[in-house]
């Protein structure tokens, strides 16, 4: 039977048992570093697997309702050892995510709940209003002596490993079925993109383990090559973002990643004294993904941390989504960010061409690694659209990557398809693409089609590289013209210093004859302009840059604009809150 990724934990436990595997820096607790070696990870995972087999059958679900930490890693590996489907969630009480936890837990219908002693009381309170599991297992109370009773179970690449619940930026969370083959494929693809070295490269991360990017980068990727990862709680990052950079400081050949807002946040909060103590010369890759990459953010980050030895090409724009396990494409690690200006009006019409008037500036997300990307025009009247009945000879669209799951850097990027420059829906094919949504055949049939994943994202291939233009469902259509919300959001945040950067949501609401544009923006705590002055500035900037009239401008307090678990602006949730009068 073909190897699965989790089998390598046992391999490293045999070959390098005393080598550090996972280190958790407990900034919110004792402040100390706690480490598990490969031998210890394997020991604890085997013990947990024995306990799980006493309580559950292969194919049952085990929900991980635990805080960030080493116990979470053990929970994921132990579930895989036991052939129990893990459901990586989080401990109750995480601010802003109560509804997501309730819905995800109910959808997964777990037989077992895995938690820790510290989170047990909160879990018990949560379960009072949720379907009761067979058993609640306290991870840090499982005796390692059980490991001696462990007998390996056969695992295949088609076996389900875990359910990755989506962040829900445009819809309610859905459980993506991630197989053991998906994990191995995506970890390998990300490894190749990073050009990582076995047992040598290291990682330093703060991403939540229940999120797709945190799961693969923090747990799966180190398992692939027997590498060491140091991580912390996301709340610790939010409290003091310099901690992220301190984990990277002085470490040779280290990789990391985060959403765009993290780069903006870190650059704005670091102090001169903190900068003076940082050495970022060993940082190889800082993946910037999970939300739109802002060129100004990357430039500012490089300006701030360049004097600390950070290479200009270290910050690497990337694209991915849970339905592809996480990673799809990125710029090559040795190439600087590539920014291209396109004509805004033409882009709204589905064409990527150099600007002749107002421009939209987009960041290249490079090429896919180990998978294919296909562009299918979203406009049914476009003559290049494969859905157009007048175009029977073009069934696919622009394709980047090789057949058979290839498509690594340097391979032939266009084995066939329509010409570059056509904006459309991005589709992905590869061994990393999930097979379905958990217990949702209708949605699965809409998204996973003939081996291709319909991402719901809009993009374009230009000069052989992938550019992301937005989400299909987020597109704002006023008087028959398409507008990308992220363009409007940049205009809004640049209109006044009294608006918090990257805390703006632009969306459409129904009107009598056409959609109406609404902007919700958080007001900076250091705001000096009056509400009327800010609103006037926003209206004028949007009219000037987009030839649009803003139906309503809502200024809120900090923290009011909803975000997904990955940090993206949740525009549809914001739209719903607006329509329900939540911002009045």
MOVEN-V487952 format. One record per residue. N is the residue number from 1. PHI is phi in radians with two decimals (* if undefined). PSI is psi in whole degrees, 0 to 359 (* if undefined). NEAR is the number of other ideal C-beta (glycine too) atoms within 8 Angstrom. Layout:
N/PHI/PSI/NEAR + N/PHI/PSI/NEAR
This chain:
1/*/140/5 + 2/-1.09/147/6 + 3/-1.14/145/7 + 4/-1.94/158/14 + 5/-1.06/318/12 + 6/-1.12/339/13 + 7/-1.10/338/9 + 8/-1.27/340/11 + 9/-1.06/314/13 + 10/-1.12/324/9 + 11/-1.09/312/9 + 12/-1.18/329/15 + 13/-1.13/330/12 + 14/-1.41/317/6 + 15/-1.50/322/7 + 16/-2.38/60/8 + 17/-1.05/329/10 + 18/-1.65/358/6 + 19/-1.27/139/11 + 20/-1.14/137/8 + 21/-1.92/301/14 + 22/-2.24/127/14 + 23/-2.11/126/12 + 24/-1.91/124/13 + 25/-1.65/112/14 + 26/-1.55/70/13 + 27/-1.09/330/11 + 28/-1.53/354/6 + 29/-2.06/250/6 + 30/-1.50/356/4 + 31/1.36/0/6 + 32/-1.58/166/7 + 33/-1.66/128/8 + 34/-2.06/127/10 + 35/-2.17/141/9 + 36/-1.96/130/13 + 37/-1.39/170/11 + 38/-1.09/324/14 + 39/-1.12/320/9 + 40/-1.25/322/9 + 41/-1.05/313/16 + 42/-1.11/317/13 + 43/-1.05/309/11 + 44/-1.18/324/14 + 45/-1.18/322/14 + 46/-1.13/319/13 + 47/-1.09/316/16 + 48/-1.11/320/19 + 49/-1.05/319/13 + 50/-1.07/316/13 + 51/-1.12/319/11 + 52/-1.13/322/15 + 53/-1.19/336/8 + 54/-1.25/336/5 + 55/-1.95/339/10 + 56/-2.44/162/12 + 57/-1.79/158/4 + 58/-0.96/132/8 + 59/1.72/344/7 + 60/-1.20/159/11 + 61/-1.74/145/13 + 62/-2.21/114/18 + 63/-1.47/129/13 + 64/-1.63/103/16 + 65/-1.90/66/15 + 66/-2.25/154/14 + 67/-1.29/166/10 + 68/-1.02/134/10 + 69/2.80/184/12 + 70/-1.17/328/9 + 71/-1.08/327/10 + 72/-1.14/318/13 + 73/-1.07/314/14 + 74/-1.06/320/14 + 75/-1.05/315/15 + 76/-1.16/314/15 + 77/-1.19/320/15 + 78/-1.09/319/15 + 79/-1.06/317/17 + 80/-1.15/320/16 + 81/-1.02/323/14 + 82/-1.52/357/14 + 83/1.06/34/9 + 84/-1.79/138/14 + 85/-1.36/115/12 + 86/-1.34/147/14 + 87/-2.18/90/16 + 88/-1.24/107/13 + 89/-2.09/225/11 + 90/-2.77/165/12 + 91/-1.21/141/12 + 92/-1.00/148/12 + 93/1.83/355/5 + 94/-1.15/119/9 + 95/-0.98/133/4 + 96/1.43/2/6 + 97/-2.21/15/9 + 98/-1.07/315/8 + 99/-1.15/320/6 + 100/-1.10/318/11 + 101/-1.09/315/14 + 102/-1.05/313/10 + 103/-1.24/319/10 + 104/-1.15/317/13 + 105/-1.07/314/14 + 106/-1.12/321/9 + 107/-1.15/321/12 + 108/-1.30/332/13 + 109/0.85/62/7 + 110/-1.28/148/12 + 111/-1.48/331/11 + 112/-2.25/145/17 + 113/-2.03/131/13 + 114/-1.91/128/12 + 115/-2.57/191/14 + 116/-2.16/166/13 + 117/-1.01/320/7 + 118/-1.16/329/5 + 119/-1.74/1/13 + 120/-1.06/315/11 + 121/-1.07/317/6 + 122/-1.13/323/10 + 123/-1.17/316/14 + 124/-1.06/319/9 + 125/-1.12/320/8 + 126/-1.10/319/11 + 127/-1.26/347/11 + 128/-1.10/332/6 + 129/-2.00/17/5 + 130/-2.25/160/9 + 131/-0.99/129/6 + 132/-1.30/134/4 + 133/-1.40/172/11 + 134/-1.13/322/6 + 135/-2.73/148/8 + 136/-1.89/119/11 + 137/-1.80/125/14 + 138/-1.57/111/10 + 139/-1.02/316/13 + 140/-1.38/2/7 + 141/-1.87/358/6 + 142/-1.32/124/12 + 143/-1.25/133/6 + 144/-1.18/344/8 + 145/-1.11/336/6 + 146/-1.13/339/13 + 147/-1.03/331/11 + 148/-1.16/340/5 + 149/-1.57/359/6 + 150/-1.26/134/11 + 151/-2.16/124/4 + 152/-1.03/146/6 + 153/-1.98/145/8 + 154/-1.18/129/5 + 155/-2.13/133/11 + 156/-1.95/161/10 + 157/-1.17/340/9 + 158/-1.53/354/6 + 159/-1.26/143/10 + 160/-1.30/130/10 + 161/-1.70/312/12 + 162/-2.78/164/13 + 163/-1.82/116/15 + 164/-1.68/107/13 + 165/-1.37/129/16 + 166/-1.19/160/10 + 167/-1.32/344/10 + 168/1.28/44/13 + 169/-1.28/333/12 + 170/-2.23/1/9 + 171/-2.84/177/7 + 172/-1.19/151/5 + 173/-0.99/141/11 + 174/-2.30/143/13 + 175/-1.47/111/15 + 176/-1.47/128/13 + 177/-1.41/107/11 + 178/-1.79/121/12 + 179/-1.59/168/13 + 180/-1.09/327/16 + 181/-1.18/321/12 + 182/-1.04/315/14 + 183/-1.08/311/16 + 184/-1.07/316/14 + 185/-1.11/313/14 + 186/-1.26/324/15 + 187/-1.09/320/14 + 188/-1.14/317/10 + 189/-1.10/316/14 + 190/-1.17/322/14 + 191/-1.03/314/11 + 192/-1.16/322/11 + 193/-1.13/323/13 + 194/-1.34/341/12 + 195/0.98/45/7 + 196/-1.29/158/10 + 197/-2.01/131/8 + 198/-0.98/133/8 + 199/1.10/0/8 + 200/-1.94/307/7 + 201/-1.10/147/13 + 202/-2.24/171/12 + 203/-2.34/152/16 + 204/-2.46/116/12 + 205/-2.46/160/15 + 206/-2.26/1/13 + 207/-1.10/142/13 + 208/-1.11/137/9 + 209/-1.23/340/13 + 210/-1.42/354/11 + 211/-1.65/150/12 + 212/-1.00/316/12 + 213/-1.17/320/14 + 214/-1.17/321/12 + 215/-1.07/310/16 + 216/-1.29/314/16 + 217/-1.23/325/15 + 218/-1.59/323/14 + 219/-1.84/307/12 + 220/-1.23/314/12 + 221/-1.08/315/17 + 222/-1.09/326/14 + 223/-1.12/327/13 + 224/-1.02/315/12 + 225/-2.04/11/12 + 226/1.19/38/14 + 227/-1.71/165/14 + 228/-1.76/134/11 + 229/-2.18/138/14 + 230/-1.99/132/13 + 231/-2.49/169/14 + 232/-2.52/178/16 + 233/-1.36/138/12 + 234/-0.98/327/10 + 235/-1.11/325/7 + 236/-1.12/324/13 + 237/-1.15/314/13 + 238/-1.08/322/7 + 239/-1.17/317/6 + 240/-2.52/90/8 + 241/-1.08/339/12 + 242/-1.12/339/11 + 243/-1.01/324/13 + 244/-1.02/311/15 + 245/-1.19/327/15 + 246/-1.17/327/9 + 247/-1.15/330/14 + 248/-1.48/336/12 + 249/-1.11/130/11 + 250/1.32/5/4 + 251/-1.71/124/11 + 252/-1.36/144/4 + 253/0.91/62/10 + 254/-2.08/142/13 + 255/-2.09/159/15 + 256/-2.79/185/14 + 257/-3.08/169/13 + 258/3.08/169/14 + 259/-1.31/164/11 + 260/-0.96/320/14 + 261/-1.08/331/9 + 262/-1.16/323/13 + 263/-1.20/318/14 + 264/-1.10/315/14 + 265/-1.15/314/10 + 266/-1.11/318/13 + 267/-1.15/329/13 + 268/-1.48/342/6 + 269/-1.85/345/9 + 270/-1.23/144/12 + 271/-1.75/161/7 + 272/-0.98/319/5 + 273/-1.14/321/6 + 274/-1.17/320/10 + 275/-1.07/320/12 + 276/-1.10/337/6 + 277/-1.67/0/7 + 278/-1.67/139/12 + 279/-2.20/102/8 + 280/-1.84/21/13 + 281/-1.21/341/8 + 282/-1.60/359/12 + 283/-1.29/119/14 + 284/-1.61/316/11 + 285/-2.45/132/12 + 286/-2.12/93/12 + 287/-1.17/126/13 + 288/-1.93/105/14 + 289/-2.64/194/13 + 290/1.36/347/11 + 291/-2.75/167/11 + 292/-0.95/134/7 + 293/-1.51/123/13 + 294/-1.64/121/11 + 295/-0.97/320/10 + 296/-1.11/325/6 + 297/-1.13/314/13 + 298/-1.11/317/15 + 299/-1.08/317/8 + 300/-1.15/319/10 + 301/-1.06/316/13 + 302/-1.15/323/11 + 303/-1.12/319/8 + 304/-1.25/315/9 + 305/-1.79/358/14 + 306/-0.99/316/9 + 307/-1.08/345/5 + 308/-1.55/6/12 + 309/1.70/4/10 + 310/-1.20/127/12 + 311/-1.24/141/7 + 312/-1.03/331/8 + 313/-1.54/0/10 + 314/-1.16/318/12 + 315/-1.28/114/13 + 316/-2.04/108/14 + 317/-1.06/136/15 + 318/-2.47/159/16 + 319/-2.29/140/13 + 320/-3.01/178/13 + 321/-2.87/160/10 + 322/-1.05/325/12 + 323/-1.18/345/11 + 324/-1.84/28/17 + 325/1.26/305/16 + 326/-3.03/307/13 + 327/-1.62/136/15 + 328/-2.13/303/11 + 329/-2.59/160/14 + 330/-2.83/159/15 + 331/-1.14/152/13 + 332/-1.08/142/7 + 333/-1.09/340/13 + 334/-1.77/6/4 + 335/-1.88/138/8 + 336/-1.24/164/5 + 337/-0.97/135/13 + 338/-1.89/122/9 + 339/-2.01/131/9 + 340/-2.24/135/10 + 341/-1.66/131/9 + 342/-2.09/156/15 + 343/-1.19/123/14 + 344/-1.13/316/13 + 345/-1.16/317/9 + 346/-1.13/323/10 + 347/-1.10/321/14 + 348/-1.14/336/10 + 349/-1.57/359/8 + 350/1.68/17/12 + 351/-2.19/132/10 + 352/-1.76/105/12 + 353/-2.38/159/9 + 354/-1.01/150/6 + 355/-1.26/141/10 + 356/-2.08/350/5 + 357/-2.46/227/7 + 358/-1.06/145/9 + 359/-2.10/154/9 + 360/-2.00/128/12 + 361/-1.77/122/9 + 362/-2.12/156/11 + 363/-1.84/135/14 + 364/-1.26/138/14 + 365/-1.86/22/14 + 366/1.15/218/14 + 367/-2.16/154/12 + 368/-1.22/152/14 + 369/-2.01/119/14 + 370/1.22/21/14 + 371/-2.78/172/17 + 372/-1.96/146/15 + 373/-2.10/134/16 + 374/-2.19/137/15 + 375/-1.85/120/18 + 376/-2.00/112/12 + 377/-0.90/135/16 + 378/-1.50/338/10 + 379/-1.44/114/9 + 380/-1.15/343/6 + 381/-1.59/354/5 + 382/-1.20/128/11 + 383/-1.09/340/6 + 384/-1.54/356/12 + 385/-1.25/125/14 + 386/-1.14/344/11 + 387/-1.49/354/6 + 388/-1.39/123/11 + 389/-1.09/343/4 + 390/-1.44/4/5 + 391/-2.22/65/10 + 392/-1.28/346/6 + 393/-1.65/6/4 + 394/-2.32/81/10 + 395/-1.44/355/5 + 396/-2.02/294/9 + 397/2.10/184/15 + 398/-1.17/131/13 + 399/-2.16/133/13 + 400/-2.03/128/15 + 401/2.03/168/14 + 402/-1.68/158/11 + 403/-1.10/156/5 + 404/1.35/22/4 + 405/1.45/15/11 + 406/-1.40/221/10 + 407/1.62/25/16 + 408/-1.24/172/9 + 409/-1.01/134/9 + 410/1.63/350/3 + 411/-1.47/167/9 + 412/-0.99/117/5 + 413/-1.41/337/9 + 414/-2.24/81/10 + 415/-1.24/352/8 + 416/2.91/170/5 + 417/2.16/181/11 + 418/-1.28/166/9 + 419/-1.09/161/6 + 420/-1.10/167/10 + 421/1.58/3/9 + 422/-1.73/122/16 + 423/-1.40/136/13 + 424/-2.91/186/17 + 425/-1.27/138/14 + 426/-1.46/131/13 + 427/-2.16/148/13 + 428/-2.28/140/15 + 429/-2.38/135/11 + 430/2.99/173/15 + 431/-1.19/347/10 + 432/-1.48/347/12 + 433/-1.30/130/16 + 434/-1.13/167/15 + 435/-1.68/334/6 + 436/-3.04/173/9 + 437/-1.64/143/11 + 438/-1.08/121/11 + 439/0.94/35/6 + 440/-2.45/73/10 + 441/-1.11/328/7 + 442/-1.16/310/6 + 443/-1.15/322/9 + 444/-1.04/318/10 + 445/-1.20/337/8 + 446/-1.43/329/7 + 447/-1.75/320/11 + 448/-1.81/100/12 + 449/-2.14/115/8 + 450/0.89/44/3 + 451/1.48/354/5 + 452/-1.85/142/11 + 453/-1.66/119/12 + 454/-1.47/109/10 + 455/-1.36/335/11 + 456/1.39/1/9 + 457/-1.73/147/12 + 458/-1.74/140/14 + 459/-2.77/180/14 + 460/-2.65/145/14 + 461/-1.63/125/15 + 462/-2.43/125/12 + 463/0.92/38/5 + 464/1.37/11/9 + 465/-2.30/159/12 + 466/-1.61/130/16 + 467/-2.07/136/14 + 468/-1.70/126/13 + 469/-1.80/340/11 + 470/2.71/192/12 + 471/-1.81/141/11 + 472/-0.98/314/10 + 473/-1.35/346/7 + 474/-1.59/349/12 + 475/-1.01/134/12 + 476/-1.77/122/14 + 477/-2.04/110/10 + 478/-2.14/124/12 + 479/0.94/38/4 + 480/1.40/1/5 + 481/-1.88/138/8 + 482/-1.53/136/9 + 483/-2.31/135/14 + 484/-1.52/127/14 + 485/-1.06/326/14 + 486/-1.15/329/9 + 487/-1.13/315/11 + 488/-1.15/321/16 + 489/-1.11/321/13 + 490/-1.13/317/9 + 491/-1.04/317/12 + 492/-1.13/313/15 + 493/-1.23/335/13 + 494/-1.47/351/6 + 495/-1.31/335/12 + 496/-2.71/140/9 + 497/-1.22/349/8 + 498/-1.47/3/11 + 499/-1.88/132/17 + 500/-1.19/130/11 + 501/-1.18/140/6 + 502/1.07/26/11 + 503/-2.29/47/11 + 504/-2.26/138/15 + 505/-2.19/127/15 + 506/-2.01/133/13 + 507/-2.73/170/15 + 508/-1.87/149/11 + 509/-2.20/155/11 + 510/-1.09/141/5 + 511/-2.16/180/8 + 512/-1.18/318/3 + 513/-2.09/335/3 + 514/-2.65/167/9 + 515/-1.16/154/10 + 516/-2.03/141/11 + 517/-1.51/129/16 + 518/-2.15/140/15 + 519/-2.14/128/16 + 520/-2.03/125/13 + 521/-2.36/141/17 + 522/-1.44/137/14 + 523/-1.50/134/14 + 524/-1.13/144/10 + 525/-1.15/340/5 + 526/-1.75/20/6 + 527/-1.06/137/9 + 528/-2.00/333/5 + 529/-1.39/153/9 + 530/-1.30/166/5 + 531/-1.04/315/7 + 532/-1.08/321/6 + 533/-1.16/320/10 + 534/-1.17/315/17 + 535/-1.06/316/10 + 536/-1.09/318/8 + 537/-1.12/321/11 + 538/-1.15/312/16 + 539/-1.05/318/11 + 540/-1.16/318/9 + 541/-1.17/318/12 + 542/-1.18/320/17 + 543/-1.12/320/11 + 544/-1.24/318/6 + 545/-1.56/338/7 + 546/-2.24/357/12 + 547/0.95/45/3 + 548/-2.23/146/10 + 549/-1.73/131/7 + 550/-1.53/122/12 + 551/-1.20/319/8 + 552/-2.66/138/8 + 553/-2.05/120/11 + 554/-1.99/122/10 + 555/-1.78/128/10 + 556/-2.11/172/11 + 557/-1.33/164/6 + 558/-1.04/137/10 + 559/1.61/359/5 + 560/-1.44/331/9 + 561/-1.32/119/13 + 562/-1.19/147/11 + 563/-2.25/158/9 + 564/-1.43/175/10 + 565/-1.12/339/11 + 566/-1.63/1/12 + 567/1.70/356/12 + 568/-1.25/149/11 + 569/-1.14/124/14 + 570/-1.56/82/12 + 571/-1.11/319/14 + 572/-1.21/325/12 + 573/-1.16/322/9 + 574/-1.16/319/14 + 575/-1.06/315/13 + 576/-1.10/317/8 + 577/-1.09/321/10 + 578/-1.12/314/15 + 579/-1.15/333/7 + 580/-1.52/1/6 + 581/1.38/21/6 + 582/-1.22/340/6 + 583/-1.72/7/9 + 584/-1.30/*/3
